[in-house]
Amino acid sequence: VDTPISGRAIGAAPVKVAGEPRWRGGAGRAGQLMPFDQFIAASRRTRSATTSPSPLTTRHQPQALAPLDADLGTLDEYLTRDPGMMWMGPAGTFTPLHFDLTNNLIVQVVGAKRVIMSPPSQTPKLYNHRHVFSAVHDITDEARLNHYPRARSAQTIEVDLEAGDILFMPIGWWHQVTALDFSVSLTYTNFRWPNEGSASFPTD
Ligand SMILES: O=C(O)CCC(=O)C(=O)O
């Protein structure tokens, strides 16, 4: 597996495997801290898209990836200079169907990702029993669709992002994300305008 990142610049700094165990079935390490170099080594060993690993994020350790900052440009017209959140993982890495309580820019840096989006008008078909999550989990999975049949007729938009592409994900839009290759992306919510929907949203 091609993993165009060696882990040398970051070394063993601890980073967080995304998600919460309840949400990410089958992810194994979800929610745990792990040394960055071990994550990269594990990504190299992942040869199949069927293992559905969780992405690595840096929500709680933005300083861990600071050595990479110099490699990134800026989008001063839209964003402040606060760090984005980095998402990284081998092909098959999967983020289940959910929406965010902020507008979000998804910036693809390495590899490709498939994003399936659905507008907020489709919420009645997406089994939103808990917070921002959909019980459907993966809208491409036949077994899940048999269990959650209204989701079959939900309107969706599929977009493949390649390195250099940026996607604006509006607040409240459903999305699920699958890495098609070893993938690195950054997400940014630090727009130069107010961008916060969580204050008025129920927590569970
Ligand atoms: O890129 C990913 O795997 C997930 C990104 C995402 O869903 C988000 O930022 O809300």
The ligand as an SDF file (V2000), in Angstrom:
LIG
                    3D

 10  9  0  0  0  0  0  0  0  0999 V2000
  -13.0940   13.1710    6.1980 O   0  0  0  0  0  0  0  0  0  0  0  0
  -13.7050   12.4760    7.0100 C   0  0  0  0  0  0  0  0  0  0  0  0
  -13.4850   11.2530    7.1630 O   0  0  0  0  0  0  0  0  0  0  0  0
  -14.7820   13.0530    7.8280 C   0  0  0  0  0  0  0  0  0  0  0  0
  -14.9330   14.5380    7.7400 C   0  0  0  0  0  0  0  0  0  0  0  0
  -16.2540   14.9040    8.3350 C   0  0  0  0  0  0  0  0  0  0  0  0
  -17.1870   14.1550    8.2670 O   0  0  0  0  0  0  0  0  0  0  0  0
  -16.4600   16.1680    9.0200 C   0  0  0  0  0  0  0  0  0  0  0  0
  -15.5560   16.9810    9.0860 O   0  0  0  0  0  0  0  0  0  0  0  0
  -17.5810   16.3480    9.5390 O   0  0  0  0  0  0  0  0  0  0  0  0
  1  2  2  0
  2  3  1  0
  2  4  1  0
  4  5  1  0
  5  6  1  0
  6  7  2  0
  6  8  1  0
  8  9  2  0
  8 10  1  0
M  END
$$$$
